[in-house]
Amino acid sequence: MKFGIMMGRLNVGLWIAATEAAERLGFESVWLPEHLVFPVVMKGSPIKGDEHPPIPPATPVYDVFAYLALLAGKTSRIRLGTHVYNIGLRHPFVSARAAATVDILSGGRLEFGIGASWLKEEWDAAELDFDSRGRRVDEALALCRRLWTEPQIEHRGEFFKFDAVAFEPKPKQQPLPLIIGGDGPAALRRAATIGDGWIPMNHSFEQLPASIRRIAELRTAASRPGRTEITTALPVNSKDDVKRYADAGIDRLIVAPWKSSKEALDAMKRFAEAYITS
C-alpha cells in the first residue's frame, strides 16, 4: 500500500514542512487541492449528502502548479499530486504547459489528478457552460495528451480550434500519469480508457468493488493492457484496515492523520511508525 498526505486538510502555512516531513517519513506522495475561484454565492457540495459547500468563499486558494513547483524544489523523491485539477476551466494549452513544467522541474514526479468539477457557480464566473463540461473535459484531455507526445498538432473541435502548433519541452514522464477524479459513469469511462489511475470522491468502501470491476471491464473493452491504479481516502485505524483495503484492490490511501493542523507533524510521524516503517 502506498500512502499519500491530503494537504487540503492542513493549514497552508505547514505545507512545506509537512511535505518535507512526509518525504523523510516514507510517505509516497502529497496531494494539493485546486480551484480557480470561489464565488461568494455557492450551492451544493462535492460530498454526497452535504447541503452546503464545505468551505467558505474567502478560503485562500493558491495556483496549484506554482505551489507544486515550490515543493518539487524542496524535495527529491516524494510524488506530487493534484486532488483534483479542474481541467475544463482552462484552455488545454495552459493545463498542458503547467503540468509539463512541474513534471520536468520535479524530475518526473507529477501525478496529474483531474476532475470535471462540481461547482456550477465557478463555471458561471468563468463564463463557461457547466452543462457541457464533460465534453469539454474530454476534448481538453485529448489535446493535452497530444501536446505532450506529438511534435506538432492542429485541431478543429467543439470547444477548441487552432492551426498547427508545436509544444516543447515534453513532460519527463511518458506517459504523464493521468488520475481521473469522480464517481459517475463518465469518470469511470475516463479512468478506464485514458486514465492511469482513479480517485473516487463519494464512494464508500462497500461501493468500491463494483466500480473497480467496471473500470477493469471498460479497460479491457478498450484493449488497454494493465490495470488502473486506485487511489482513495478511507479511515485507517489498524493494519487490518490496510490489508482489507489492499485486498479490495486499492493501491494508494490518501490520509490526514491529525485532528488539528498544530499536531499534524507529530501525527504524521506516529502514522508512519505504525503503517510505513513498522
ROLOMI-421112 format. One line per field, with one value per residue (C-alpha): residue in one letter; x negated, z negated, y negated. Coordinates in Angstrom, 2 decimals, padded with zeros to 5 digits. Layout:
% residues N
vexvo a; ...
x X; ...
z Z; ...
y Y; ...
This chain:
% residues 278
vexvo m; k; f; g; i; m; m; g; r; l; n; v; g; l; w; i; a; a; t; e; a; a; e; r; l; g; f; e; s; v; w; l; p; e; h; l; v; f; p; v; v; m; k; g; s; p; i; k; g; d; e; h; p; p; i; p; p; a; t; p; v; y; d; v; f; a; y; l; a; l; l; a; g; k; t; s; r; i; r; l; g; t; h; v; y; n; i; g; l; r; h; p; f; v; s; a; r; a; a; a; t; v; d; i; l; s; g; g; r; l; e; f; g; i; g; a; s; w; l; k; e; e; w; d; a; a; e; l; d; f; d; s; r; g; r; r; v; d; e; a; l; a; l; c; r; r; l; w; t; e; p; q; i; e; h; r; g; e; f; f; k; f; d; a; v; a; f; e; p; k; p; k; q; q; p; l; p; l; i; i; g; g; d; g; p; a; a; l; r; r; a; a; t; i; g; d; g; w; i; p; m; n; h; s; f; e; q; l; p; a; s; i; r; r; i; a; e; l; r; t; a; a; s; r; p; g; r; t; e; i; t; t; a; l; p; v; n; s; k; d; d; v; k; r; y; a; d; a; g; i; d; r; l; i; v; a; p; w; k; s; s; k; e; a; l; d; a; m; k; r; f; a; e; a; y; i; t; s
x 000.00; -001.21; -000.32; 000.20; 000.89; 004.05; 002.73; 006.17; 006.92; 003.87; 003.15; 001.26; -001.43; -002.54; -002.51; -006.26; -007.17; -004.60; -005.87; -009.47; -008.39; -006.31; -009.31; -011.54; -008.98; -008.46; -005.11; -004.83; -003.02; -001.38; 001.84; 002.88; 006.44; 007.33; 009.94; 009.80; 012.10; 014.78; 017.95; 019.45; 022.74; 022.32; 024.75; 024.21; 021.18; 018.72; 019.66; 022.86; 025.48; 023.96; 026.32; 023.77; 020.32; 017.67; 015.52; 016.19; 015.71; 012.92; 010.76; 007.24; 006.51; 003.11; 002.10; 001.56; -001.23; -003.19; -002.98; -003.91; -006.95; -007.98; -007.52; -009.47; -012.43; -012.22; -012.17; -013.78; -011.64; -008.05; -005.43; -003.33; 000.38; 003.36; 006.56; 008.08; 007.39; 010.47; 009.08; 012.22; 011.92; 008.69; 007.56; 005.60; 002.51; 002.48; 003.05; 000.56; -002.16; -001.73; -001.67; -004.68; -006.68; -006.10; -006.86; -010.17; -011.17; -010.38; -012.33; -009.18; -007.17; -003.80; -000.55; 001.93; 005.30; 008.14; 011.88; 014.90; 015.87; 018.98; 019.20; 021.54; 021.04; 017.30; 018.06; 020.57; 017.92; 015.51; 018.24; 018.23; 021.16; 021.47; 023.81; 021.31; 018.33; 017.97; 017.45; 015.11; 013.04; 012.82; 011.63; 009.14; 007.68; 007.29; 005.47; 003.16; 002.15; 001.35; -000.60; -002.68; -003.58; -003.35; -005.82; -003.00; 000.77; 003.69; 007.30; 010.87; 013.20; 016.36; 014.61; 011.07; 009.84; 006.28; 003.81; 000.63; -001.34; -004.49; -004.79; -008.19; -009.57; -007.60; -006.96; -009.71; -007.24; -005.95; -003.11; -002.41; -000.14; 003.48; 005.52; 009.24; 011.38; 015.11; 017.79; 020.20; 020.19; 018.17; 015.42; 015.25; 015.06; 012.20; 010.37; 010.61; 009.97; 007.36; 006.55; 003.64; 005.49; 008.88; 009.76; 013.36; 014.87; 018.06; 017.61; 017.88; 015.59; 018.54; 019.25; 015.70; 015.53; 018.33; 016.77; 013.29; 014.70; 016.49; 013.27; 011.48; 014.24; 014.13; 010.33; 010.41; 013.07; 010.80; 007.95; 005.75; 003.27; 002.52; 004.81; 005.99; 004.41; 006.94; 006.38; 008.85; 009.27; 010.55; 010.09; 007.07; 007.29; 005.37; 003.16; 006.22; 007.85; 004.89; 004.93; 008.67; 008.29; 005.39; 007.33; 010.17; 007.85; 006.86; 003.28; 002.90; 004.55; 004.53; 004.62; 004.77; 003.93; 004.33; 007.25; 005.82; 003.02; 000.89; 000.48; 000.09; -003.68; -003.60; -000.56; -002.29; -005.30; -003.06; -001.22; -004.46; -005.82; -002.60; -002.00; -005.06; -008.24; -006.93
z 000.00; 000.87; -001.47; -000.43; -002.50; -001.95; -002.10; -001.71; -005.33; -006.59; -007.23; -004.18; -006.41; -007.09; -003.53; -003.04; -006.43; -006.03; -002.56; -003.74; -006.73; -004.52; -002.31; -005.32; -006.94; -003.84; -002.54; 001.20; 002.22; 001.23; 002.82; 003.15; 003.70; 006.60; 007.59; 009.91; 007.85; 005.17; 005.94; 002.92; 003.51; 003.91; 003.81; 003.49; 002.38; 003.78; 000.87; 001.34; -001.26; -002.22; -001.56; -001.62; -000.12; -002.52; -002.54; -002.87; 000.29; -001.35; -001.81; -000.48; 002.82; 004.48; 008.01; 007.59; 010.13; 008.76; 005.31; 006.57; 008.30; 004.96; 003.23; 006.02; 005.23; 001.54; 002.12; 004.23; 004.02; 002.96; 005.71; 006.18; 006.96; 007.76; 005.99; 008.33; 011.06; 012.80; 016.29; 018.11; 016.75; 018.69; 022.26; 022.76; 023.71; 020.16; 018.47; 020.62; 020.13; 016.35; 015.88; 018.14; 016.34; 012.89; 014.17; 015.63; 012.61; 010.25; 012.28; 013.26; 010.02; 011.03; 010.54; 012.58; 010.90; 012.85; 012.38; 014.30; 011.38; 009.22; 008.60; 011.20; 009.95; 010.62; 014.25; 014.41; 013.10; 015.80; 018.42; 019.38; 019.82; 016.87; 018.65; 021.42; 019.06; 019.61; 023.35; 022.74; 020.31; 022.78; 025.56; 023.27; 022.07; 025.60; 026.61; 023.58; 024.34; 027.94; 026.89; 024.51; 027.13; 030.72; 032.48; 033.89; 033.62; 035.12; 034.07; 035.02; 032.25; 030.44; 027.90; 029.20; 032.68; 033.71; 036.57; 036.23; 033.03; 031.51; 027.80; 026.15; 023.87; 023.36; 019.83; 018.40; 017.73; 020.84; 020.37; 017.78; 015.20; 015.52; 012.39; 013.01; 010.17; 009.90; 009.28; 012.21; 015.41; 017.31; 014.66; 014.72; 018.51; 018.47; 015.78; 017.91; 021.38; 020.84; 017.13; 015.33; 012.04; 010.47; 007.41; 006.25; 004.35; 002.88; 002.80; -000.45; -000.87; -000.16; 003.14; 004.45; 005.69; 008.24; 009.68; 009.75; 011.68; 014.07; 014.77; 015.45; 017.86; 019.72; 019.87; 021.38; 023.88; 024.90; 025.48; 022.88; 021.14; 017.43; 014.76; 013.46; 010.15; 007.40; 005.01; 002.29; -001.19; -003.82; -007.60; -008.80; -012.39; -012.19; -009.95; -009.35; -007.70; -005.37; -004.45; -003.82; -001.51; 000.36; 000.80; 002.32; 005.00; 003.52; 004.33; 002.52; -000.54; -000.95; -004.66; -007.05; -010.39; -012.53; -014.29; -014.03; -012.00; -015.06; -015.73; -012.08; -012.02; -015.16; -013.87; -010.57; -012.45; -014.52; -011.42; -009.59; -012.54; -012.70; -009.00; -006.88; -008.79; -011.20
y 000.00; -003.49; -006.35; -009.95; -013.07; -015.14; -018.71; -020.26; -019.35; -021.19; -024.87; -026.10; -027.57; -023.98; -022.68; -022.96; -021.48; -018.71; -017.81; -017.69; -015.57; -013.28; -012.56; -011.96; -009.63; -007.48; -008.71; -008.16; -011.37; -014.65; -015.92; -019.56; -020.82; -023.11; -025.70; -028.68; -030.92; -030.65; -032.63; -034.36; -032.52; -028.77; -025.88; -022.16; -020.20; -017.67; -015.39; -013.42; -014.30; -017.67; -020.54; -023.35; -023.90; -022.58; -025.72; -029.47; -031.55; -033.57; -030.45; -031.18; -029.41; -029.09; -028.22; -024.50; -024.14; -027.09; -025.54; -022.08; -023.58; -025.08; -021.70; -019.99; -022.24; -021.31; -017.54; -014.84; -011.69; -012.25; -012.37; -015.49; -015.24; -017.46; -016.45; -017.41; -019.98; -021.41; -021.00; -022.11; -025.65; -026.29; -026.18; -022.94; -024.96; -026.36; -022.99; -021.10; -023.71; -023.90; -020.12; -019.55; -022.24; -020.72; -017.23; -018.41; -020.51; -017.63; -015.08; -013.20; -013.17; -014.66; -012.75; -014.80; -014.32; -015.93; -016.32; -017.57; -019.85; -020.10; -023.86; -025.37; -028.92; -028.65; -027.83; -030.68; -033.10; -031.90; -032.37; -028.71; -026.33; -023.95; -021.53; -020.76; -020.43; -016.69; -017.07; -020.00; -017.93; -015.05; -017.37; -019.13; -015.83; -014.53; -017.71; -017.65; -014.09; -015.05; -018.14; -016.02; -013.42; -014.74; -017.08; -019.26; -019.24; -021.13; -020.82; -021.68; -020.61; -021.61; -023.85; -024.43; -025.33; -026.14; -025.73; -023.69; -024.34; -022.87; -022.15; -021.75; -020.52; -017.34; -016.00; -013.82; -011.01; -009.32; -008.90; -011.58; -009.86; -010.97; -010.29; -010.67; -012.00; -011.44; -008.87; -008.83; -006.76; -009.39; -009.39; -005.58; -005.66; -008.17; -006.20; -003.06; -004.43; -007.18; -007.26; -005.69; -005.97; -006.70; -008.80; -008.33; -011.23; -009.80; -006.04; -004.14; -001.14; 001.15; -000.60; -000.42; 003.21; 002.79; -000.36; 001.18; 004.13; 001.77; -000.14; 003.15; 004.22; 000.91; 001.01; 004.49; 003.41; 000.52; 003.02; 001.35; 003.67; 003.41; 002.03; -001.31; -002.31; -003.02; -005.94; -006.88; -008.33; -005.92; -005.77; -003.81; -002.58; 000.68; 002.79; 004.95; 001.93; 001.54; 005.24; 005.15; 002.15; 003.72; 006.96; 004.92; 003.55; 000.18; -000.83; -004.16; -005.70; -009.48; -010.24; -013.18; -011.52; -014.64; -016.31; -019.82; -021.36; -022.12; -018.40; -017.36; -016.75; -014.62; -012.74; -012.03; -010.64; -008.34; -007.17; -006.43; -004.46; -002.41; -001.73; -002.58; -001.75; 000.88
